[in-house]
Amino acid sequence: MDRLTNNWMPWNHFLESVSNKDRIPLMRVVRYERRASPSPETMDQQEGIGLTVNVSSGGLCVLLEFAPEVGEILRLHMPMPVTEAHTPTLADVRWVQRLPFDGNQLAVVGLKFLI
């Protein structure tokens, strides 16, 4: 098996283990905020942009330029059809799967809505 095929092998197992019930494909830009440290003295807020892949009633899947830790809480600013509407919500990182491209930090991230 060549190196390229070997890099993608974990994705076969990953895709088989992810439940796809009630998920709706959705590709939209989503803004997020994260905290680099849980300590109040070093609450270094970071912001970024990701791309949603799909959404369900309980959470969503996003493509991010970094791999957050499982259990990390992200504040999401969900896209809404009405530009005046702002819908921030908290989401818990449930799983992270890095994309096996050389030299990148891209990761597909599963998030569970908290509120």
URGI-V76411 format. One record per residue. N is the residue number from 0. RES is the residue in one letter. PHI is phi in whole degrees, 0 to 359 (999 if undefined). Layout:
n=<N,N>
res=<RES,RES>
phi=<PHI,PHI>
//
This chain:
n=<0,1,2,3,4,5,6,7,8,9,10,11,12,13,14,15,16,17,18,19,20,21,22,23,24,25,26,27,28,29,30,31,32,33,34,35,36,37,38,39,40,41,42,43,44,45,46,47,48,49,50,51,52,53,54,55,56,57,58,59,60,61,62,63,64,65,66,67,68,69,70,71,72,73,74,75,76,77,78,79,80,81,82,83,84,85,86,87,88,89,90,91,92,93,94,95,96,97,98,99,100,101,102,103,104,105,106,107,108,109,110,111,112,113,114>
res=<M,D,R,L,T,N,N,W,M,P,W,N,H,F,L,E,S,V,S,N,K,D,R,I,P,L,M,R,V,V,R,Y,E,R,R,A,S,P,S,P,E,T,M,D,Q,Q,E,G,I,G,L,T,V,N,V,S,S,G,G,L,C,V,L,L,E,F,A,P,E,V,G,E,I,L,R,L,H,M,P,M,P,V,T,E,A,H,T,P,T,L,A,D,V,R,W,V,Q,R,L,P,F,D,G,N,Q,L,A,V,V,G,L,K,F,L,I>
phi=<999,281,300,296,297,298,296,267,304,300,293,301,292,298,295,290,272,276,286,248,292,54,270,241,300,205,250,216,285,229,270,223,233,223,248,287,213,284,285,299,291,237,288,278,285,236,237,195,231,231,234,291,252,206,219,221,293,257,177,206,246,229,258,237,271,207,250,291,282,299,96,292,257,247,263,256,248,287,291,235,297,263,296,282,277,238,231,282,211,263,218,263,287,262,204,221,228,289,276,276,261,297,73,231,244,298,216,266,233,264,239,251,296,258,218>
//
